[in-house]
Amino acid sequence: ERPIDPAAAATALAAQLPAGFTVLGATLHQGPVPTGNRLRYRLVFRPGAEAVREQARAFLANPQQEIVARRGEVVERLPLGPAVTGLTTGDGGGEGSPSPSPTLLVDFEQGTKGVPSTGKVLTALVEFLGTAREDLLLIERNAFFP
């Protein structure tokens, strides 16, 4: 095996996307190769909303945090447990941005019985934030590690 050139991977992926979709970037993964079914999401908050980002980080960092999973009439309460495997904060205003936006990279593990899905965790986070969710501008899945 050999490393894949990120630019070549982005070009190849872009050719397969539906009209209107764009590859924003590709990077070479550093560190050990992830195993299992892992996802990385980027959460972007309104400039100046560092306190809301910290609330989100604290919520996601607590393995005891209860997640309510609803399937029709059935309501199940699960601890967050090992669903979140990594958290990284940053300020990623992006190219041309007048001010940096607080960001949170979240790595999820999913597909294990008894562990809430990424969708359920993100839904619970948005509900937890209440009206402060207006400061959460973007939830973007930007990596899938098979």
C-alpha positions in Angstrom: 0.0 0.0 0.0 1.0 3.6 -0.6 -0.3 7.0 0.5 -2.9 8.5 -1.8 -2.4 12.0 -3.1 -5.1 14.2 -1.5 -5.5 16.3 -4.6 -5.9 13.3 -6.9 -8.5 11.8 -4.5 -10.4 15.1 -4.4 -10.4 15.2 -8.2 -11.6 11.6 -8.5 -14.3 12.1 -6.0 -15.5 15.3 -7.6 -16.1 13.5 -10.9 -18.6 11.1 -9.1 -20.6 13.8 -7.3 -24.1 14.9 -8.4 -24.5 18.3 -10.1 -24.2 21.1 -7.6 -22.0 19.2 -5.2 -18.3 20.3 -4.6 -15.4 18.7 -2.9 -14.1 21.4 -0.5 -10.9 19.7 0.2 -9.0 16.5 1.0 -6.2 15.9 3.5 -4.0 12.9 4.2 -4.9 11.2 7.5 -2.1 11.4 10.1 -1.7 8.8 12.8 -2.9 5.3 13.2 -5.4 4.0 10.6 -8.9 4.0 12.2 -10.8 0.8 12.5 -14.5 0.1 12.8 -17.2 2.5 11.6 -16.0 6.0 12.4 -17.2 9.3 11.3 -15.8 12.8 11.7 -18.0 15.9 11.8 -17.2 19.5 11.9 -19.4 21.8 13.8 -19.1 25.5 13.0 -20.4 28.2 15.3 -21.2 31.9 14.8 -18.2 34.1 15.4 -18.0 35.0 19.1 -20.0 31.9 20.2 -17.1 30.2 22.0 -19.3 29.7 25.0 -21.8 27.7 23.0 -19.0 25.7 21.4 -17.8 24.9 25.0 -21.3 23.8 26.0 -21.4 21.5 23.0 -17.9 20.2 23.8 -18.8 19.5 27.4 -22.0 17.7 26.3 -20.1 15.5 23.9 -17.2 14.8 26.2 -19.4 13.3 28.9 -19.8 9.5 28.4 -22.5 9.5 31.1 -24.6 12.1 29.1 -28.0 10.6 28.4 -29.2 10.4 24.8 -32.9 10.0 24.1 -33.5 7.8 21.1 -37.0 7.8 19.6 -38.4 5.3 17.1 -42.0 6.0 16.6 -43.7 5.5 19.9 -40.7 3.8 21.5 -38.4 6.0 23.6 -35.0 4.6 24.6 -32.5 6.3 26.9 -28.9 5.5 26.3 -25.7 6.9 27.8 -23.4 8.6 25.2 -20.8 6.1 26.2 -18.1 5.5 23.6 -20.0 7.1 20.8 -17.6 10.1 20.8 -14.0 9.1 20.4 -12.3 12.5 19.8 -12.9 16.2 20.2 -10.8 19.0 18.8 -11.6 22.7 19.1 -10.4 25.4 16.7 -11.1 28.6 15.0 -11.8 27.9 11.3 -13.2 31.0 9.7 -12.2 29.7 6.3 -10.8 31.5 3.3 -12.2 35.0 2.9 -14.0 35.0 6.3 -13.9 38.3 8.1 -13.6 36.7 11.5 -12.8 33.3 12.7 -15.7 31.0 13.6 -15.3 28.6 16.6 -15.2 25.1 15.4 -15.4 21.6 17.0 -14.2 18.5 15.2 -16.0 15.4 16.6 -15.0 11.8 15.9 -17.8 9.3 16.3 -17.8 5.5 16.6 -21.1 3.9 15.5 -22.6 0.6 14.6 -22.2 -1.0 18.0 -25.2 -2.3 19.9 -26.1 -0.1 22.8 -24.2 2.9 21.4 -26.4 5.8 20.1 -26.0 6.6 16.4 -24.3 9.7 15.3 -27.6 11.2 14.1 -29.2 10.6 17.5 -26.2 12.2 19.3 -26.3 15.3 17.1 -30.1 15.6 17.5 -29.7 15.4 21.3 -26.9 18.0 21.1 -29.1 20.4 19.2 -32.0 19.9 21.6 -29.6 20.4 24.6 -28.4 23.7 23.2 -32.0 25.0 23.2 -32.1 28.6 21.8 -28.3 28.7 21.7 -28.6 26.3 18.7 -29.0 29.4 16.6 -25.2 29.9 17.1 -24.5 26.5 15.5 -24.2 27.4 11.8 -23.1 24.2 10.2 -22.9 20.4 10.9 -20.8 18.9 8.3 -19.7 15.2 7.9 -16.2 15.5 6.5 -14.7 12.1 6.9 -15.7 8.4 7.0 -13.3 5.8 8.2 -14.4 2.3 7.3 
